[in-house]
Amino acid sequence: MFETAANLASEYENALVRATVPMSKAAVAELRQRLRYLDVTLEMVDEALERLRELTDASTRAEPPTSERLAKTYQQADRARVLLETFYFNCGRVRELVRHDEWIPYIGEPGYIGAFKVRDKLIEHFDPSKTPVAQGPSFAVGSRGGPQLQIGMSPEWEDAGLEANSKELAEVLERRITTALGKLR
């Protein structure tokens, strides 16, 4: 999903060097790396969710479901949630990199889009007055649009889900990097 953005980032870095525009080579390298991480994490989430579906199907077919099988199912759901949090953490890091013009010129703030809203809700704006048990798990992993924040996690807006958020982020980054490349030509 982020391969095009990563390729554009490489092309962008080469254009910056040719144009002798000041930049942080470390920040540009990290941007490319984080874009790869996003793709790898999405693949891992897909694998975790497929395994979760297999376990859920097996648990519902078992008469009655065994405690061992249910424990494996819950553990797999936790694996998926950890990967989702990793994905959104990396989204936040990408945003931090591109919004600093002195690090990576011309790309700029990508806007407050779905992936960043989820990241902020998870990492910065949790409700400390509620226990983790009262808040429940952060993600619903069986949603139609892919995993999404539990509805109670964000009463202000509804999360569109991982699929929509990752697609939106990839498209925004591709547009912003393409525009930045145009400024260097």
N, C-alpha and C positions, 0 to 999 in steps of 0.2 A: 504494500500500500504506500509506503514512504520511499520506495526505490527511486521514483522520478524526482522527488524533492532532494534526495541524497545526491543523485547525479547532477542536478542543477546546482547544488551547493558546491560540488567539486568544480564545475564549470565557473561558477561565481568566484571561487577562491583563485582560480587561474586568471580570471579577468582582473581581479583586484591586484594581483601581483604585477601583471602587465601594465596596469594603469598607475602603478606605484601609489596606490591609495593606502594610507595607514590603516592597519587592522591588527587584531590579535590572531596570530596564526593558531594559537592554542584554542581560542574560542571557535574558530571556523572548523578546526579538526574535531573539536568536541561536538559541534553541531552535526557534522556528518556521522560521527559515532552514535550520538543519541538517536538520530533518524534510523540507523540500523537497529539499535536497541528496540525502538518502537515496533519495527517489523518482526523482529525475533520474538518479542513479548506477545504480539498478536498471534503468532504461530503457536506459541506455548499455551496461550489462553484457549485457542481453538482445540488443541490436543487435550487440555484439562477438561474442557466442557464436553468433549466427545466421551472421554472416560467417565465423566459424571453421568452422562446420559445412559451409558452402558450399565453402570452400577445402579442407577435409579430404576432402569427397566428390570434388571435382575432382582432388585429388592421388591418390586411390586409383583413380580411373578412368584416369588418365594411364598410358600404357605406355611406358617406365617413368616414375615420377614425376620431374619435372625439379628440379634444385637450386633454380631460381628459385621454383618453386611451393612447394617445401618451406620455403624461406626466408620466403615470404609467410605461410605457415601458422604457422610459429614466431613470427613478428612479431605476428600476430593473437592468438595465445595469450598473448603478453606484454602486449598491450593489455588483454585481458580481465583478466589478473592485476593490472595497475596499477589498473584500475577497482575490482576487488574489494578491494584494499588501501585505496583511497580510501573505499569504502563502510564498511569496518570502522573506519577512522580516525574517520569521522564518527559512527559508533556510540559510540565511546569519548568523543567530545566531548559527545554528548547525555547520556551517563551522568554525566560530570563536571558538567554544568550542573544536572541535576535532583537530584543527591545533596546539593547545598549549599542548605540550608534558608534561609540568609540571602540567597541569590540568587533562588531560586524556591521559595517556601514551600509546604509541605504535600505535594509530590509525592514527594520522598525517593528513597532508594536503590531502584532497580528490581530488584535481585538479580543474582546471578552467572549470567546466562543465556547461551545459546549464542553470541550475537553478541559479547558481552563477553569470553567465553573465547577466541574466535578473535582478537579485537583484541589481547588481552593476549599471546597466543602469538606473534602476528606482530610486535608493536611492542616489547614489554617483555621477553619471555622466550625470545628466540631462543637458540640454542646457539652462543656465540662460538668454541667449540673446533672447530667444523666450518666448513669453507669453504662458500660458497654452492653450489659444485658438488657437494660431499658431501651437503649437505642437500637438494639438488634444488629444483625450483620450488616455491613455497609452496602453490600451489593445483593440484588436479586439476580441470580445466575440463570434463571429459566425464562427470561423475558423474550418476546418475539424479536425485538430489535437488537438482541444481544444483551449482555449483562448491563444493568443500569443501577444507579443508586436506589436504595430503598426509598419509597415515597416519603416516609417519615423523616428521612435524612435532609430533605430540602423542601420545606413547605412553600418557599417563594417561587420555585420553578420546577418543571418536570424534566428530568434527564431524558434525552432522546435515546440513549443507549450507546454502547461501545461502537457498534457499526457506524451509526450516524456521526458520532463524535470523531472517530478516527478518519472517516472520509472527509468531513468538513476541515479538520486540521490539515490533512494532506493537501487538499485543494487550496486552502488559504496560503500555506507555505509555498506551494508551487507558484501561485500568482505573485506572491511577494518577492520571491527569489528571482522570478522572470523579470519583474519590474526593476529590481535592483540591477540585474544584468543589463537591461536596456540603458540604465543610467551610466554604465561603464563603457558602453560601446561608442 
